[in-house]
Amino acid sequence: QSLPPSSSSSSTDSEFIQHERSKRDMKRKANGILIFMSVNDRVCFISTGNALSGILPWWRLDQIVQIMKLNLRKQNYYDAIVDAIQGVSDLLDDGPPSASERAVDFFGRFGIVLLFSAATFFLALYGEHRDQQKKYDDAEAASGMDEVEAEKAKILQSSFRTTSCPICLEPFGHAPETDDKIERMTLTPKTMDSFGIPLKGC
């Protein structure tokens, strides 16, 4: 859209800013409804202003367009226009869509995609669990012993003897000197007390 001529650049800038503001205000306050139908191009759509976008979202208008297409396929152009006007009027009377209506439309459009995604997720989860269980079973089977190996292990266990301490690695065959002293003290009768006085009855 052309602007009126101005004598100075400052006035032109102010007029341009005012023009853009007026355009935005008109677009923000627009509450009209356009029903477009082209028979030759086989195209129809409904457009609304921003003021009605809350009551007539695109998916509500698409439902009306789908009803129009049923009449247009039968070349009932008058019925298509009448049904579109009636549908828009009913939606305006109903007001903004409810949460349940939004949910029904959402699952009606994307329910198959959500179902397929959920099925894919659970199949992948089941496959991962099956692989982990198979690995566990294979490891348990590999670590187990058959009857022959179990019998050999019993024989080796019965013949196993430890000859050295696993901590200090000292052999068990020779007892320490302190153990010999303790053994001699327990076997030899004591004749004196700790002060060197002979005990009676010795």
C-alpha positions as a printed NumPy array, in Angstrom:
array([[  0.   ,   0.   ,   0.   ],
       [  1.379,   3.374,  -1.032],
       [  1.812,   6.169,   1.457],
       [  0.774,   9.794,   0.86 ],
       [  3.617,  12.067,  -0.223],
       [  5.377,  14.041,   2.487],
       [  7.702,  17.021,   2.464],
       [ 10.218,  15.694,   4.963],
       [ 11.66 ,  12.324,   5.948],
       [ 10.597,  12.748,   9.575],
       [  6.951,  13.163,   8.619],
       [  7.242,  10.16 ,   6.297],
       [  8.645,   8.039,   9.106],
       [  5.9  ,   9.064,  11.488],
       [  3.219,   8.376,   8.884],
       [  4.759,   4.961,   8.172],
       [  4.834,   4.078,  11.873],
       [  1.232,   5.209,  12.28 ],
       [  0.225,   3.204,   9.227],
       [  1.852,   0.036,  10.564],
       [  0.24 ,   0.495,  13.964],
       [ -3.184,   0.881,  12.397],
       [ -2.631,  -2.274,  10.366],
       [ -1.699,  -4.24 ,  13.493],
       [ -4.692,  -2.874,  15.385],
       [ -7.06 ,  -3.799,  12.579],
       [ -5.609,  -7.286,  12.391],
       [ -5.839,  -7.705,  16.169],
       [ -9.478,  -6.525,  16.24 ],
       [-10.586,  -8.391,  13.105],
       [-13.595, -10.565,  13.824],
       [-14.766, -11.409,  10.329],
       [-15.277, -14.879,   8.828],
       [-14.376, -15.716,   5.231],
       [-15.853, -18.784,   3.514],
       [-13.997, -19.347,   0.236],
       [-15.053, -21.88 ,  -2.387],
       [-13.729, -22.304,  -5.918],
       [-15.644, -24.796,  -8.039],
       [-13.166, -24.817, -10.917],
       [-10.13 , -25.21 ,  -8.667],
       [-11.983, -27.606,  -6.339],
       [-10.787, -25.651,  -3.3  ],
       [-12.637, -24.489,  -0.21 ],
       [-11.524, -23.13 ,   3.136],
       [-12.735, -20.956,   6.007],
       [-10.655, -18.168,   7.521],
       [-11.341, -16.048,  10.584],
       [ -9.856, -12.973,  12.212],
       [ -7.655, -13.063,  15.279],
       [-10.533, -12.036,  17.53 ],
       [-12.331, -15.308,  16.759],
       [ -9.327, -17.643,  16.828],
       [-10.117, -18.695,  20.399],
       [-13.669, -19.746,  19.502],
       [-12.956, -21.03 ,  15.991],
       [ -9.528, -22.704,  16.   ],
       [ -8.259, -24.277,  12.821],
       [ -9.316, -27.799,  13.748],
       [-12.917, -26.689,  14.348],
       [-12.983, -24.973,  10.96 ],
       [-11.485, -28.063,   9.363],
       [-14.429, -30.121,  10.615],
       [-16.807, -27.742,   8.855],
       [-14.735, -27.877,   5.659],
       [-14.876, -31.68 ,   5.673],
       [-18.694, -31.47 ,   5.831],
       [-18.636, -28.988,   2.95 ],
       [-16.572, -31.364,   0.832],
       [-19.234, -34.053,   1.15 ],
       [-21.766, -31.756,  -0.536],
       [-19.247, -30.41 ,  -3.032],
       [-18.49 , -33.926,  -4.292],
       [-22.193, -34.229,  -5.072],
       [-22.17 , -30.726,  -6.634],
       [-24.538, -29.455,  -3.959],
       [-22.937, -26.028,  -3.739],
       [-25.88 , -24.336,  -2.083],
       [-26.075, -26.974,   0.644],
       [-22.326, -26.706,   1.185],
       [-22.547, -22.95 ,   1.809],
       [-25.625, -23.281,   4.021],
       [-24.041, -26.058,   6.086],
       [-20.857, -24.005,   6.511],
       [-22.776, -20.943,   7.71 ],
       [-24.878, -23.053,  10.045],
       [-21.821, -24.853,  11.395],
       [-19.981, -21.607,  12.082],
       [-23.076, -20.127,  13.739],
       [-23.439, -23.178,  16.014],
       [-19.803, -23.009,  17.056],
       [-20.101, -19.316,  17.849],
       [-23.115, -20.068,  20.027],
       [-21.244, -22.878,  21.821],
       [-18.322, -20.624,  22.657],
       [-14.675, -21.679,  23.061],
       [-13.951, -25.419,  22.854],
       [-13.903, -27.348,  26.116],
       [-10.999, -29.449,  27.344],
       [-12.84 , -32.675,  26.509],
       [-13.517, -31.455,  22.969],
       [ -9.84 , -30.586,  22.528],
       [ -8.835, -34.005,  23.844],
       [-11.249, -35.812,  21.499],
       [ -9.932, -33.892,  18.503],
       [ -6.302, -34.441,  19.528],
       [ -6.649, -38.205,  19.974],
       [ -8.782, -38.422,  16.852],
       [ -5.955, -36.904,  14.814],
       [ -2.903, -38.284,  16.57 ],
       [ -4.27 , -41.337,  18.394],
       [ -2.819, -43.792,  15.867],
       [  0.59 , -42.122,  16.055],
       [  0.547, -42.227,  19.865],
       [ -0.58 , -45.851,  19.876],
       [  2.154, -46.829,  17.423],
       [  4.777, -44.952,  19.458],
       [  3.655, -46.61 ,  22.702],
       [  3.673, -50.06 ,  21.079],
       [  7.168, -49.467,  19.684],
       [  8.417, -48.321,  23.104],
       [  7.029, -51.35 ,  24.943],
       [  8.341, -53.757,  22.294],
       [ 11.806, -52.224,  22.607],
       [ 11.573, -52.442,  26.402],
       [ 10.517, -56.094,  26.22 ],
       [ 13.332, -56.899,  23.787],
       [ 15.893, -55.283,  26.095],
       [ 14.58 , -57.251,  29.074],
       [ 14.65 , -60.486,  27.063],
       [ 18.25 , -59.905,  25.971],
       [ 19.339, -59.167,  29.541],
       [ 17.614, -62.312,  30.8  ],
       [ 19.222, -64.394,  28.048],
       [ 22.673, -63.05 ,  28.946],
       [ 22.042, -63.874,  32.609],
       [ 20.878, -67.396,  31.782],
       [ 23.874, -68.002,  29.493],
       [ 26.298, -66.765,  32.155],
       [ 24.665, -68.947,  34.801],
       [ 24.767, -71.977,  32.513],
       [ 28.433, -71.345,  31.661],
       [ 29.41 , -71.008,  35.325],
       [ 27.574, -74.159,  36.396],
       [ 28.999, -77.708,  36.522],
       [ 27.62 , -80.927,  35.114],
       [ 27.473, -84.187,  37.09 ],
       [ 30.996, -85.306,  36.136],
       [ 32.537, -81.967,  37.069],
       [ 30.586, -81.871,  40.329],
       [ 31.869, -85.352,  41.267],
       [ 35.462, -84.364,  40.505],
       [ 35.042, -81.222,  42.615],
       [ 33.815, -83.312,  45.566],
       [ 36.836, -85.611,  45.299],
       [ 39.238, -82.667,  45.191],
       [ 37.458, -81.041,  48.117],
       [ 37.729, -84.157,  50.275],
       [ 41.457, -84.492,  49.56 ],
       [ 42.254, -80.824,  50.04 ],
       [ 44.478, -79.979,  52.989],
       [ 45.763, -76.549,  53.934],
       [ 49.405, -76.598,  55.025],
       [ 50.056, -72.884,  55.43 ],
       [ 48.271, -69.838,  56.705],
       [ 46.598, -67.923,  53.867],
       [ 47.415, -64.609,  55.598],
       [ 51.021, -64.886,  56.809],
       [ 51.933, -67.882,  54.599],
       [ 53.604, -69.615,  57.574],
       [ 53.433, -73.435,  57.434],
       [ 51.227, -75.217,  59.916],
       [ 53.69 , -78.128,  60.436],
       [ 55.895, -76.367,  63.087],
       [ 54.165, -74.819,  66.069],
       [ 55.65 , -71.54 ,  67.342],
       [ 57.898, -71.558,  70.397],
       [ 55.338, -69.862,  72.539],
       [ 52.868, -72.651,  71.872],
       [ 55.468, -75.209,  73.058],
       [ 56.017, -73.258,  76.302],
       [ 52.305, -73.066,  76.956],
       [ 51.937, -76.787,  76.333],
       [ 54.831, -77.603,  78.726],
       [ 53.406, -75.317,  81.394],
       [ 50.055, -77.014,  81.213],
       [ 51.574, -80.5  ,  81.412],
       [ 54.189, -79.805,  84.188],
       [ 52.705, -79.446,  87.707],
       [ 53.386, -76.09 ,  89.328],
       [ 55.469, -76.338,  92.62 ],
       [ 56.045, -72.638,  93.427],
       [ 53.94 , -69.561,  93.379],
       [ 54.878, -66.32 ,  91.675],
       [ 56.993, -65.217,  94.729],
       [ 59.128, -68.4  ,  94.82 ],
       [ 57.447, -69.929,  97.891],
       [ 56.953, -73.673,  97.631],
       [ 53.358, -74.772,  97.345],
       [ 52.034, -77.226,  99.914],
       [ 51.345, -80.734,  98.757],
       [ 53.977, -80.628,  96.022]])
